């Protein structure tokens, strides 16, 4: 009943905002009021046919309370796809788990997780000495926590692995959180405005952390925000058992309710969108016919509201906004400008290193190999991590409560998405310009000079801190302490002609009037800050008007396939090209000159070198005695007991204190066809199972070490093929 009431109110708000958004879209189309031209070229489909990351990771299976080694693939849509093993992935078997990580937080310690779990169900805390809800067998856990949905538990064997997986998971969360398409000029604005208006009707004016995911996920979060307190007070006291068991039950109850709410929200939202789309032709016809009258009516309404509001709005701005503009802009711009400066450094370093390597190692062939890697720099979670981490310094201190900012995560994520987008635009522009030059160049020297010239040109054109979003903290103060009480707005409704009531709303017009008075002072402060070099902001529209006019004549052509165009191989048939596209190498490459990913596990477990990574991480609590050894032995016993499917992709891993010597770093699978001109298979750079710590035991008598290591199991003890993780529900939908 409560869910239906919330969804009903939201759908009413959506219908109102749909008409306003449609009017704005048609007006934008007729008047052609475009913003300033982008400085760099934009790639339409950046990650087509690519895999972000793949590798093995231990997952805790709640159904049988055991840790299992899973093969995790992160495709171009940033979903987490967990397979039984790498062989199942290569054979295109159905995955065990699909996770949409929108709304999740990535935690790297059990203590962080237990604190959030204890806060989710107040009054239920395990006593000292009792077993907590989660135990991790290693010192390097990774937990995906959600305030409403199911939690996912992972762990790895080394700190290096944890850092990489953390960067990958955070990238997935960042991408999935940004799930509302910006391409739509009607549906997306109508939805976000309806969410904002609904929350303001409940006197919630500030930022909202759970504006995460697609429309149905956001709407589900909106319902759960109201539903969860009642659910907690009703069900919480009835939970039985010890504290960890009650916490575990509560998580399951919350997840089950969230799934039901998701289904209801999806059905009602889809129905509301369908009704609006059905009315759209008639509404659009009215707008096009009466555009001038609608604009005149809206301006008349705005002038009447402005006459009543402006004096009070100026007092509100003077008392509650102006004194804090400089300090909050400084707090926002300092980490943001540092992040974009780091992005420039990363781009400059990658291109310069490529230039040096091309000159020293070979001409065009080496260029093709390095351009394949550079083309996806923006989507390399580890290399971009240093840019993203600059935003972690963002702290609004006492301003956070004053401006009703529940968390700084909204600003961090917006800046990080801009960083990634600008980095990809810079890389794509560099690619396009270099591709044009290649036919004219002769010799390495000319190639080197051309690369350097294009690099300087791209850095001049972009990778600067955007001003967009710097004004967001201020308006909530004006809504929380409005110059004119919301209740008094009703008297302005009579100024709107009934025929135009679908396109003009008093609340929206009032907001526009107040924002105009607020933004005048804010944008003046932003422009003054823009001239300071330390912030590296866009200099208003000067840079855009002075940018190279010839750059945009290049347009948005087909993406450049460096390996296919310059490999010298005959063109493949379409069927073969589609098959090969599924085996494109992971974006993350092994660091040159360093041990391959996961190679620490190839050391003997008892050696000091093998223990060094664990000891080198300050602040990490020690694991229980022999915890790592126990999980190794347990997995090794399972492997020996149930191994019945040999896999040529398997290679020896670290042995649990046995006499079997560590195997050398495995070679790439020779059966996988090549995708680049470089002598490496398409999956050669994907962190394969061989590169992730997997444990085996000493082989039985009469069996060679390699034979023992090449066995694998399709079924696990206690599952018998019928107990699999659910592949349905909200967190499994892309």
PAKE-147185 format. One line per field, with one value per residue (C-alpha): residue in one letter; x negated, y, z negated. Coordinates in steps of 0.25 Angstrom, whole numbers, plus 2048, in hexadecimal, padded with zeros to 3 digits. Layout:
N
resn	(a / ...)
x	(X / ...)
y	(Y / ...)
z	(Z / ...)
// end
This chain:
734
resn	(x / x / x / x / x / x / x / x / x / x / x / x / x / x / x / x / x / x / x / x / x / x / x / x / x / x / x / x / x / x / x / x / x / x / x / x / x / x / x / x / x / x / x / x / x / x / x / x / x / x / x / x / x / x / x / x / x / x / x / x / x / x / x / x / x / x / x / x / x / x / x / x / x / x / x / x / x / x / x / x / x / x / x / x / x / x / x / x / x / x / x / x / x / x / x / x / x / x / x / x / x / x / x / x / x / x / x / x / x / x / x / x / x / x / x / x / x / x / x / x / x / x / x / x / x / x / x / x / x / x / x / x / x / x / x / x / x / x / x / x / x / x / x / x / x / x / x / x / x / x / x / x / x / x / x / x / x / x / x / x / x / x / x / x / x / x / x / x / x / x / x / x / x / x / x / x / x / x / x / x / x / x / x / x / x / x / x / x / x / x / x / x / x / x / x / x / x / x / x / x / x / x / x / x / x / x / x / x / x / x / x / x / x / x / x / x / x / x / x / x / x / x / x / x / x / x / x / x / x / x / x / x / x / x / x / x / x / x / x / x / x / x / x / x / x / x / x / x / x / x / x / x / x / x / x / x / x / x / x / x / x / x / x / x / x / x / x / x / x / x / x / x / x / x / x / x / x / x / x / x / x / x / x / x / x / x / x / x / x / x / x / x / x / x / x / x / x / x / x / x / x / x / x / x / x / x / x / x / x / x / x / x / x / x / x / x / x / x / x / x / x / x / x / x / x / x / x / x / x / x / x / x / x / x / x / x / x / x / x / x / x / x / x / x / x / x / x / x / x / x / x / x / x / x / x / x / x / x / x / x / x / x / x / x / x / x / x / x / x / x / x / x / x / x / x / x / x / x / x / x / x / x / x / x / x / x / x / x / x / x / x / x / x / x / x / x / x / x / x / x / x / x / x / x / x / x / x / x / x / x / x / x / x / x / x / x / x / x / x / x / x / x / x / x / x / x / x / x / x / x / x / x / x / x / x / x / x / x / x / x / x / x / x / x / x / x / x / x / x / x / x / x / x / x / x / x / x / x / x / x / x / x / x / x / x / x / x / x / x / x / x / x / x / x / x / x / x / x / x / x / x / x / x / x / x / x / x / x / x / x / x / x / x / x / x / x / x / x / x / x / x / x / x / x / x / x / x / x / x / x / x / x / x / x / x / x / x / x / x / x / x / x / x / x / x / x / x / x / x / x / x / x / x / x / x / x / x / x / x / x / x / x / x / x / x / x / x / x / x / x / x / x / x / x / x / x / x / x / x / x / x / x / x / x / x / x / x / x / x / x / x / x / x / x / x / x / x / x / x / x / x / x / x / x / x / x / x / x / x / x / x / x / x / x / x / x / x / x / x / x / x / x / x / x / x / x / x / x / x / x / x / x / x / x / x / x / x / x / x / x / x / x / x / x / x / x / x / x / x / x / x / x / x / x / x / x / x / x / x / x / x / x / x / x / x / x / x / x / x / x / x / x / x / x / x / x / x / x / x / x / x / x / x / x / x / x / x / x / x / x / x / x / x / x / x / x / x / x / x / x / x / x / x / x / x / x / x / x / x / x / x / x / x / x / x / x / x / x / x / x / x / x / x / x / x / x / x / x / x / x / x / x / x / x / x / x / x / x / x / x / x / x / x / x / x / x / x / x / x / x / x / x / x / x)
x	(800 / 7F5 / 7ED / 7FA / 7FC / 7ED / 7ED / 7FB / 7F6 / 7E9 / 7F1 / 7F9 / 7ED / 7E7 / 7F3 / 7F2 / 7E3 / 7E5 / 7ED / 7E3 / 7D7 / 7DE / 7E0 / 7D2 / 7CD / 7D5 / 7D2 / 7C3 / 7C5 / 7CC / 7C3 / 7B6 / 7B1 / 7A5 / 79A / 78B / 784 / 77C / 76D / 76A / 770 / 779 / 779 / 787 / 785 / 778 / 778 / 77E / 77A / 770 / 76F / 76B / 765 / 765 / 75E / 761 / 766 / 76B / 77A / 781 / 78E / 798 / 7A1 / 796 / 78D / 781 / 776 / 775 / 76C / 773 / 76F / 774 / 776 / 779 / 77F / 781 / 78E / 787 / 78F / 788 / 789 / 785 / 782 / 780 / 772 / 76A / 76E / 77D / 77A / 773 / 77E / 788 / 78F / 79A / 793 / 796 / 798 / 79B / 79A / 79E / 796 / 79E / 7A0 / 795 / 789 / 77B / 775 / 767 / 768 / 771 / 772 / 778 / 782 / 786 / 788 / 792 / 799 / 79A / 7A0 / 7AA / 7B1 / 7AF / 7AF / 7AA / 79B / 793 / 78D / 77E / 778 / 784 / 782 / 785 / 78E / 782 / 775 / 76A / 75F / 755 / 751 / 756 / 766 / 76F / 77D / 788 / 792 / 7A0 / 7A9 / 7B5 / 7B0 / 7A8 / 799 / 78E / 781 / 774 / 766 / 758 / 74A / 741 / 742 / 73F / 74B / 754 / 750 / 753 / 760 / 764 / 761 / 769 / 775 / 775 / 775 / 781 / 789 / 785 / 78A / 797 / 79B / 79B / 7A6 / 7B0 / 7AD / 7A9 / 7AD / 7BC / 7C1 / 7CE / 7CF / 7C2 / 7C5 / 7D3 / 7CF / 7C4 / 7CD / 7D8 / 7CF / 7CA / 7D9 / 7DD / 7D2 / 7D4 / 7E3 / 7DE / 7D5 / 7C8 / 7C1 / 7B2 / 7AA / 7AE / 7A4 / 7AD / 7AF / 7A8 / 7AB / 7B6 / 7C4 / 7CA / 7BE / 7BF / 7CE / 7CC / 7C2 / 7CC / 7D7 / 7CD / 7C8 / 7D6 / 7DA / 7CD / 7CF / 7DD / 7D8 / 7CD / 7D6 / 7E0 / 7D7 / 7CB / 7D0 / 7D6 / 7C8 / 7C4 / 7B6 / 7A8 / 7A4 / 79D / 7A8 / 7B2 / 7AA / 7A9 / 7B8 / 7BA / 7B1 / 7B9 / 7C6 / 7C2 / 7BD / 7CA / 7D2 / 7C9 / 7CB / 7DA / 7DA / 7D1 / 7DC / 7E7 / 7DF / 7DB / 7EA / 7F0 / 7E4 / 7E5 / 7F4 / 7F3 / 7E9 / 7F2 / 7FD / 7F5 / 7EF / 7FE / 801 / 7F4 / 7F9 / 805 / 7FC / 7F1 / 7FB / 801 / 7F3 / 7EF / 7FC / 7FC / 7ED / 7EE / 7FA / 7F4 / 7E7 / 7EF / 7F7 / 7EB / 7E4 / 7F0 / 7F1 / 7E2 / 7E3 / 7EE / 7E6 / 7DA / 7E1 / 7E5 / 7D8 / 7CC / 7CB / 7CB / 7C3 / 7B8 / 7B8 / 7B7 / 7AB / 7A4 / 7A6 / 7A5 / 79D / 794 / 78B / 788 / 786 / 777 / 774 / 77D / 778 / 76A / 76E / 774 / 76A / 75D / 75E / 765 / 75A / 750 / 757 / 758 / 749 / 746 / 74E / 745 / 739 / 73D / 741 / 734 / 72C / 733 / 731 / 722 / 71F / 725 / 71D / 710 / 713 / 718 / 70A / 702 / 709 / 70E / 717 / 725 / 727 / 724 / 72C / 738 / 736 / 735 / 741 / 749 / 746 / 747 / 755 / 75B / 753 / 75F / 765 / 759 / 75E / 750 / 749 / 754 / 755 / 74B / 754 / 760 / 759 / 757 / 766 / 765 / 75F / 76C / 772 / 77C / 77A / 785 / 78B / 790 / 79B / 79E / 7A1 / 7A8 / 79E / 79F / 792 / 788 / 789 / 792 / 787 / 77C / 783 / 787 / 779 / 773 / 77D / 778 / 76A / 76C / 774 / 76A / 75F / 766 / 769 / 75A / 756 / 760 / 75C / 74D / 750 / 758 / 74D / 742 / 749 / 74B / 73C / 737 / 738 / 72F / 724 / 716 / 70D / 70D / 708 / 714 / 71D / 717 / 719 / 727 / 72B / 725 / 72C / 739 / 738 / 735 / 741 / 74B / 746 / 748 / 757 / 75C / 75A / 75D / 766 / 775 / 77D / 78A / 78F / 788 / 795 / 79C / 79A / 7A1 / 7B0 / 7B4 / 7B2 / 7BC / 7C6 / 7C5 / 7C7 / 7CF / 7D1 / 7E0 / 7E6 / 7EA / 7F9 / 7FA / 7F6 / 804 / 80A / 801 / 808 / 814 / 80A / 808 / 811 / 818 / 813 / 805 / 805 / 7FE / 7F2 / 7F1 / 7F0 / 7EF / 7E5 / 7DB / 7DD / 7DB / 7CE / 7C9 / 7CB / 7C4 / 7B8 / 7B6 / 7B4 / 7AB / 7A3 / 79F / 796 / 791 / 78D / 786 / 77E / 77B / 776 / 76D / 767 / 766 / 75B / 752 / 749 / 749 / 757 / 755 / 763 / 769 / 767 / 776 / 778 / 76B / 764 / 770 / 771 / 762 / 761 / 75C / 768 / 762 / 763 / 772 / 772 / 76D / 77B / 77E / 779 / 778 / 76F / 761 / 75D / 74E / 74A / 754 / 750 / 740 / 73E / 73B / 744 / 74F / 75D / 765 / 773 / 77E / 781 / 772 / 772 / 77E / 778 / 76B / 772 / 776 / 768 / 762 / 757 / 75B / 759 / 74F / 742 / 737 / 72D / 720 / 714 / 71C / 720 / 72D / 73A / 73B / 72D / 72B / 733 / 728 / 71E / 71E / 728 / 71F / 714 / 712 / 714 / 722 / 725 / 720 / 72C / 735 / 72B / 729 / 737 / 739 / 746 / 74A / 74E / 747 / 74F / 752 / 746 / 744 / 751 / 74B / 745 / 752 / 759 / 74E / 74F / 75E / 75F / 753 / 75B / 768 / 75F / 75A / 767 / 770 / 766 / 76C / 76B / 75D / 75A / 74F / 750 / 74C / 73E / 737 / 73A / 733 / 733 / 737 / 72A / 728 / 71B / 721 / 718 / 71E / 721 / 71C / 725 / 72F / 72F / 73B / 745 / 73F / 74D / 753 / 752 / 74A / 751 / 745 / 739 / 731 / 72D / 737 / 745 / 751 / 752 / 744 / 745 / 751 / 74E / 751 / 753 / 744 / 742 / 74B / 747 / 74E / 749 / 746 / 741 / 735 / 739 / 73C / 732 / 730 / 735 / 72D / 72E / 733 / 73E / 743 / 744 / 74B / 757 / 763 / 771 / 77E / 786 / 784 / 786 / 794 / 799 / 79B / 79E / 7AC / 7A8 / 7A3 / 7A3 / 7B0 / 7AE / 7BB / 7BF / 7BB / 7AC / 7AB / 7B1 / 7A9)
y	(800 / 80A / 806 / 808 / 816 / 81B / 816 / 81C / 82A / 829 / 825 / 831 / 83A / 833 / 836 / 845 / 846 / 83E / 849 / 854 / 84C / 84A / 858 / 85C / 851 / 856 / 865 / 861 / 85A / 866 / 871 / 869 / 86D / 865 / 866 / 869 / 85F / 854 / 856 / 847 / 83C / 833 / 824 / 81E / 80F / 80F / 801 / 7F9 / 7EA / 7ED / 7E6 / 7F0 / 7E5 / 7D6 / 7CD / 7C4 / 7C8 / 7C1 / 7C3 / 7BF / 7B7 / 7BA / 7AE / 7A4 / 7AD / 7AA / 7B2 / 7AE / 7B2 / 7B9 / 7BF / 7CD / 7D5 / 7E4 / 7E6 / 7F4 / 7F6 / 7F6 / 7EB / 7E0 / 7D3 / 7C7 / 7B9 / 7AC / 7AC / 7B1 / 7A5 / 7A8 / 7B6 / 7B1 / 7A7 / 7B2 / 7AB / 7B3 / 7BB / 7B8 / 7C6 / 7D4 / 7E0 / 7EE / 7F6 / 803 / 809 / 800 / 804 / 7FD / 7F9 / 7F4 / 7F0 / 7E7 / 7F2 / 7FC / 7F1 / 7ED / 7FC / 7FE / 7F1 / 7F5 / 803 / 7FD / 7F6 / 7FE / 7F6 / 7E9 / 7E8 / 7DC / 7DB / 7DA / 7CD / 7C8 / 7C5 / 7D1 / 7D0 / 7CF / 7C9 / 7CB / 7C0 / 7CA / 7D8 / 7DE / 7DE / 7E5 / 7E7 / 7ED / 7F3 / 7F9 / 800 / 7F7 / 7EC / 7E0 / 7E1 / 7DA / 7D5 / 7D3 / 7D1 / 7D0 / 7CB / 7D8 / 7E7 / 7E9 / 7E1 / 7E8 / 7F6 / 7F1 / 7EB / 7F7 / 800 / 7F8 / 7F6 / 805 / 808 / 7FF / 806 / 813 / 80F / 808 / 814 / 81D / 814 / 81F / 822 / 830 / 82E / 830 / 83E / 83B / 82E / 830 / 83F / 83B / 830 / 837 / 843 / 83B / 834 / 842 / 847 / 83B / 83C / 84B / 848 / 83F / 84B / 844 / 84F / 84B / 841 / 833 / 827 / 81D / 824 / 817 / 80E / 80E / 814 / 808 / 806 / 815 / 814 / 807 / 80F / 81A / 810 / 809 / 816 / 817 / 809 / 804 / 80B / 805 / 7F8 / 7F8 / 7FC / 7F1 / 7E6 / 7E9 / 7E5 / 7D8 / 7D2 / 7C6 / 7C0 / 7C6 / 7D4 / 7CF / 7C6 / 7D2 / 7DB / 7D0 / 7CE / 7DD / 7DF / 7D4 / 7DA / 7E8 / 7E2 / 7DA / 7E7 / 7EF / 7E4 / 7E5 / 7F5 / 7F4 / 7EC / 7F5 / 802 / 7FC / 7F9 / 806 / 80F / 807 / 80A / 818 / 81A / 813 / 81C / 828 / 823 / 821 / 82F / 835 / 837 / 83F / 847 / 84A / 84F / 859 / 85D / 860 / 867 / 870 / 871 / 881 / 881 / 877 / 87F / 88C / 886 / 880 / 88D / 894 / 88A / 88B / 89B / 89A / 890 / 898 / 8A5 / 89D / 895 / 89D / 8A6 / 89A / 892 / 89C / 89C / 88D / 88D / 898 / 891 / 882 / 881 / 88D / 88B / 87D / 87D / 87F / 874 / 86A / 86C / 86B / 85E / 859 / 85E / 85A / 84B / 84C / 854 / 84A / 83F / 845 / 849 / 83A / 836 / 83F / 839 / 82B / 82E / 835 / 82A / 81F / 826 / 82A / 81B / 816 / 820 / 81C / 80D / 80E / 816 / 80C / 7FF / 800 / 808 / 806 / 7F8 / 7FD / 809 / 800 / 7F8 / 804 / 80B / 7FF / 801 / 810 / 810 / 80B / 813 / 81A / 80C / 807 / 806 / 805 / 810 / 81A / 817 / 822 / 82C / 827 / 827 / 836 / 838 / 830 / 83D / 844 / 848 / 853 / 853 / 85C / 860 / 852 / 853 / 862 / 85E / 851 / 849 / 83B / 836 / 83B / 82E / 835 / 840 / 835 / 82C / 838 / 83D / 82F / 82C / 839 / 835 / 828 / 82E / 839 / 82F / 826 / 833 / 837 / 829 / 828 / 835 / 831 / 824 / 82B / 836 / 82C / 823 / 82E / 831 / 822 / 822 / 82F / 82A / 825 / 81E / 81E / 82C / 832 / 829 / 82D / 83C / 83A / 832 / 83D / 848 / 842 / 83F / 84E / 852 / 848 / 84D / 85C / 858 / 851 / 849 / 855 / 856 / 858 / 863 / 85A / 856 / 860 / 867 / 85B / 85D / 86A / 869 / 85F / 86B / 873 / 868 / 864 / 873 / 878 / 887 / 884 / 878 / 86D / 86E / 87C / 877 / 872 / 880 / 881 / 875 / 87E / 885 / 879 / 876 / 869 / 865 / 867 / 861 / 855 / 85D / 867 / 864 / 86E / 866 / 865 / 874 / 878 / 870 / 876 / 884 / 881 / 87A / 886 / 88F / 884 / 881 / 88F / 890 / 882 / 882 / 890 / 889 / 87D / 886 / 88D / 880 / 87B / 885 / 87F / 875 / 86C / 868 / 865 / 868 / 86B / 87A / 87C / 87B / 881 / 874 / 86E / 879 / 879 / 86A / 864 / 865 / 85B / 850 / 84F / 84D / 83F / 83C / 82E / 824 / 815 / 810 / 80D / 7FF / 800 / 7F1 / 7EE / 7FA / 7F9 / 7EA / 7E7 / 7DA / 7D7 / 7DC / 7D2 / 7CD / 7D3 / 7C6 / 7C5 / 7D4 / 7D2 / 7C6 / 7CD / 7D9 / 7D1 / 7CE / 7DC / 7DE / 7E4 / 7F3 / 7F1 / 7ED / 7E7 / 7F1 / 7F1 / 7EE / 7E8 / 7DB / 7D6 / 7D8 / 7CE / 7C9 / 7CB / 7BF / 7B7 / 7B8 / 7AE / 7B1 / 7B0 / 7B9 / 7C7 / 7CC / 7C6 / 7CD / 7DA / 7E1 / 7DD / 7E3 / 7F0 / 7F5 / 7FE / 7FE / 7F0 / 7E7 / 7DA / 7CE / 7C2 / 7B8 / 7B0 / 7B5 / 7B6 / 7A9 / 7A3 / 7A8 / 7A3 / 795 / 795 / 799 / 790 / 784 / 788 / 788 / 77B / 774 / 77A / 77D / 776 / 780 / 782 / 790 / 794 / 7A2 / 79E / 7A0 / 79D / 7A7 / 7A9 / 79C / 79C / 799 / 78D / 788 / 78B / 796 / 7A3 / 7A3 / 7AE / 7B9 / 7B2 / 7B5 / 7BA / 7B0 / 7AD / 7A8 / 7B7 / 7BE / 7CB / 7D9 / 7E2 / 7E2 / 7E0 / 7D2 / 7D0 / 7C9 / 7D1 / 7CC / 7CC / 7D9 / 7D5 / 7D2 / 7C3 / 7B8 / 7B6 / 7C4 / 7C4 / 7BC / 7AE / 7A3 / 795 / 78A / 780 / 776 / 768 / 75D / 75A / 767 / 772 / 780 / 786 / 77B / 77E / 78D / 78B / 785 / 78D / 78B / 78F / 78B / 78F / 787 / 78B / 790 / 784 / 78E / 792 / 79D / 7A9 / 7B8 / 7BE / 7C5 / 7CD / 7D9 / 7E8 / 7E6 / 7DD / 7E6 / 7EE)
z	(800 / 7FC / 809 / 812 / 80B / 80D / 81C / 81F / 81A / 822 / 82F / 82D / 82B / 838 / 840 / 83C / 83F / 84C / 852 / 84E / 853 / 860 / 862 / 85E / 868 / 874 / 871 / 871 / 87E / 884 / 87F / 881 / 873 / 873 / 869 / 86C / 875 / 86F / 870 / 873 / 87B / 875 / 877 / 878 / 874 / 86C / 867 / 872 / 872 / 866 / 859 / 84D / 845 / 842 / 837 / 82C / 81E / 812 / 80F / 803 / 806 / 7FB / 7FF / 7FA / 7F2 / 7FA / 802 / 811 / 81C / 827 / 834 / 835 / 842 / 843 / 851 / 858 / 850 / 843 / 83D / 834 / 83B / 832 / 839 / 832 / 838 / 844 / 84C / 84A / 850 / 85C / 85F / 85E / 853 / 84B / 83F / 831 / 82D / 834 / 82B / 82F / 825 / 825 / 817 / 811 / 809 / 80A / 7FC / 7FA / 7EB / 7E3 / 7D8 / 7E2 / 7E6 / 7D8 / 7D4 / 7DF / 7DC / 7CD / 7D1 / 7DB / 7CF / 7C2 / 7B5 / 7BC / 7BA / 7B7 / 7A9 / 7A8 / 7AB / 7B3 / 7C2 / 7CB / 7D7 / 7E0 / 7DF / 7EA / 7EB / 7F1 / 7ED / 7FA / 7FB / 805 / 801 / 80A / 800 / 803 / 7F9 / 7FE / 808 / 806 / 802 / 809 / 803 / 80A / 805 / 80C / 808 / 809 / 807 / 816 / 81A / 810 / 815 / 824 / 821 / 818 / 824 / 82D / 824 / 821 / 830 / 832 / 827 / 82D / 83A / 836 / 82D / 839 / 83F / 843 / 852 / 855 / 864 / 861 / 860 / 85B / 853 / 84B / 847 / 843 / 83B / 833 / 831 / 82C / 822 / 81D / 81C / 815 / 80A / 809 / 806 / 7FA / 7F6 / 7FB / 803 / 803 / 80B / 80B / 80B / 811 / 81E / 823 / 82F / 839 / 837 / 831 / 827 / 823 / 821 / 819 / 810 / 80E / 809 / 800 / 7FA / 7F4 / 7F3 / 7EB / 7DE / 7DD / 7E1 / 7D7 / 7CB / 7CF / 7D2 / 7CA / 7BC / 7C2 / 7C7 / 7BF / 7BD / 7B9 / 7BE / 7CB / 7CE / 7CD / 7D5 / 7E0 / 7E0 / 7E0 / 7ED / 7F3 / 7F0 / 7F5 / 802 / 804 / 802 / 80B / 816 / 814 / 814 / 821 / 828 / 824 / 827 / 835 / 838 / 834 / 83A / 847 / 847 / 844 / 84F / 859 / 855 / 857 / 865 / 869 / 866 / 86C / 87A / 876 / 86C / 876 / 880 / 876 / 873 / 881 / 884 / 878 / 875 / 875 / 86C / 862 / 861 / 85F / 854 / 84D / 84D / 848 / 83C / 83A / 839 / 82F / 826 / 827 / 822 / 816 / 814 / 818 / 80C / 802 / 80B / 80B / 7FC / 7FC / 805 / 7FD / 7F0 / 7F3 / 800 / 803 / 7F6 / 7FA / 809 / 809 / 7FE / 805 / 813 / 80D / 806 / 813 / 81D / 816 / 817 / 824 / 82B / 825 / 82B / 839 / 838 / 834 / 841 / 849 / 843 / 845 / 854 / 856 / 850 / 858 / 865 / 862 / 85E / 86A / 873 / 86D / 86E / 87D / 880 / 878 / 87C / 88A / 893 / 897 / 891 / 883 / 885 / 888 / 87B / 872 / 879 / 876 / 867 / 867 / 86E / 861 / 857 / 851 / 84E / 847 / 838 / 833 / 83B / 839 / 82A / 826 / 82D / 826 / 818 / 819 / 817 / 809 / 803 / 805 / 7F8 / 7F5 / 7E6 / 7DF / 7ED / 7EF / 7E5 / 7E8 / 7F7 / 7F4 / 7FB / 7F5 / 7FB / 805 / 80D / 817 / 81A / 81B / 824 / 82E / 82E / 830 / 83C / 842 / 841 / 848 / 853 / 856 / 855 / 860 / 868 / 867 / 86B / 877 / 87C / 87B / 883 / 88E / 890 / 890 / 899 / 8A3 / 8A3 / 8A4 / 8B4 / 8B5 / 8AB / 8B0 / 8A5 / 896 / 894 / 89B / 894 / 886 / 88A / 88E / 882 / 879 / 881 / 880 / 871 / 86F / 878 / 870 / 862 / 867 / 86B / 85F / 852 / 84A / 83E / 842 / 83B / 83C / 82E / 826 / 822 / 81D / 80E / 80E / 812 / 807 / 7FD / 805 / 805 / 7F7 / 7F3 / 7FF / 801 / 803 / 7FC / 805 / 801 / 806 / 814 / 816 / 819 / 825 / 82C / 831 / 83A / 842 / 84E / 84D / 85A / 856 / 849 / 84E / 852 / 847 / 838 / 82D / 825 / 831 / 834 / 826 / 825 / 832 / 82C / 81F / 827 / 82F / 823 / 81D / 829 / 82C / 820 / 821 / 830 / 82D / 822 / 82C / 837 / 82D / 829 / 837 / 83A / 82E / 835 / 829 / 82C / 83B / 83E / 84C / 84E / 851 / 860 / 864 / 866 / 86D / 877 / 879 / 87B / 888 / 892 / 89B / 88F / 890 / 89F / 89C / 897 / 890 / 89A / 898 / 88C / 890 / 890 / 88F / 88F / 89B / 8A3 / 8A1 / 89E / 8AD / 8AC / 8B6 / 8B2 / 8AA / 8AD / 8A6 / 89E / 899 / 896 / 88D / 886 / 884 / 87E / 872 / 86F / 86E / 864 / 857 / 856 / 84A / 84E / 846 / 841 / 849 / 841 / 835 / 831 / 838 / 831 / 826 / 828 / 819 / 817 / 81F / 814 / 809 / 7FE / 7F3 / 7F9 / 7F4 / 802 / 802 / 7F5 / 7F8 / 7FF / 7F3 / 7E9 / 7F2 / 7F0 / 7E4 / 7DC / 7E1 / 7D5 / 7D5 / 7DA / 7D0 / 7CF / 7DB / 7E1 / 7EF / 7EE / 7EA / 7F6 / 7FF / 7F9 / 7F9 / 808 / 80B / 805 / 80D / 81A / 818 / 813 / 81E / 82A / 836 / 842 / 847 / 84C / 854 / 850 / 841 / 83D / 830 / 824 / 817 / 80F / 800 / 7FA / 802 / 809 / 817 / 81D / 821 / 830 / 83A / 83E / 848 / 857 / 85E / 864 / 872 / 877 / 876 / 883 / 884 / 883 / 885 / 88E / 881 / 87E / 873 / 873 / 870 / 863 / 860 / 858 / 851 / 842 / 844 / 839 / 83A / 835 / 829 / 81C / 81D / 814 / 817 / 80F / 811 / 81C / 817 / 81A / 828 / 82D / 833 / 82D / 83A / 83B / 82D / 830 / 83D / 837 / 833 / 82E / 834 / 827 / 819 / 80C / 806 / 813 / 81D / 828 / 822 / 818 / 820 / 81D / 822 / 830 / 82F / 828 / 827 / 825 / 830 / 83B / 844)
// end
